[in-house]
Amino acid sequence: MNRMHALTSRGLASVLVCAAAVFVSAQTAITPPPNNYTPEQDVELGRKAAAEARQQLPIMRDDAVSSYVDDIGHRLVDAIPPELRHSGFRYSFEPVNVREINAFALPGGPMFVNRGMLEAAHTEGEVAGVMAHELSHVALRHGTAQASKATKYEIGQAAGAVLGAIIGGGWGQVISQGTQFGLGAAFLRFSREYEQQADLEGSHIMARAGYDPRDMANMFRTIEKQGGPGGPQWLSDHPNPGNRVEYITREAESLRVENPVRDTRAFQQVQAHLKQLPRAPTTEEATRNAGRPTGTAGRARIPSGRVEPPASSFRTYNEGNLFRVSVPANWRELQGGTSSVTFAPEGAYGSGTNGQNVFTHGVEFGVGRNETHDLQTATQELLDSLARGNPNLGRASRFERVNLADRRGLRTVLTNRSESGGVENIQVVTTQLRDGNVLYAIGVAPQEEFGSYRGVFDRIVGSLEISDGNR
């Protein structure tokens, strides 16, 4: 019965799209970026990541909400311009029972829409605006285009890392491999250039579907009002290119829609229905309580913290033809399928309550994206990414200028309450690579031991040789 309703509504939506009067004058032309992946690979990567998402996120099995989201989604799909259609893509639209204002779409078509976004919207056009933006990322194949630009050091399994990017870091530990800096994150954390493309193409799709693109701008205002510490994950994954509301509004003036869809009866019914349901949990609560990766529930293995002192002799490692580094000979190399590598002693690493790898002593090297080409701003964005998943992480009070591999670098020290219960210090050192991205080194040790470990961290960082061609 519900499927018949969805098909009937979708058919009506198509009629409305055809009937809508859209006046176009010099809309901005959007060209998909270069991409090393095939559309078929988009579909396969998205399929695997979506299966992982369905395992770990609380998908709403509520016909009223599911049908409503599905109807809007397919109405927008029907409005994708012919040159951006991919016959193999399989679009799907699923609501997620969490309160944050967020939505994300994966390569090949799967989209997930948070209940919090549905509840925060003032009109159906605002819901459609966020969904049209996400749909544009898929149609323009931004996910795999972003992955195509991954550095040669970025390694790993796409599906497993994607969920870390969605959920954020762990709860209490600073470092959680497979979270913010993985190849999977490339599918969701878009550049400012891609964000502007998705805004503009999304406005075109909205207009073709009979929605006023200014509703997209209105929803972005709502999202930005809830920014700052603890604000929507959407903001971190979708950086504001600058003047976002203004240029969407200008584009909307060239896409004038007669009698646009705004506040429909279906929208009012869904919002009323959601108010009758129990309050949605946060993403952290939902994934901690019910969404642990298969086979990890109840099997957390917190690091013991009982480790041997760092050996006086050092061993050298070559990492992805990007850099060489020397670490104490009694530390192991740990790679978690992301764009980072960790070196830690026995007893210092294990799995946290969310099933991801954590460590109490050691150092992690990795690559973070830099849109600004300003090292201090990029370093602060890196720290903000860590803080979003770690509410007990302190703020950087100052940055110290250092020399790192014969180039300019920055260093700061933070504190955090670790998953094992104690306070730890974290030394973060960053520098820029030739492509503008940031190479970071994060040293972790319990606060009471940090004094003796800091010299080790400095020796490790001092041994760094970067082979990106930049001198």
Summary of the structure (lengths in Angstrom):
residues: 471
radius of gyration: 23.2
end to end distance: 65.9
largest distance: 76.1
contacts: 1699
relative contact order: 0.12
helix: 41%
strand: 21%
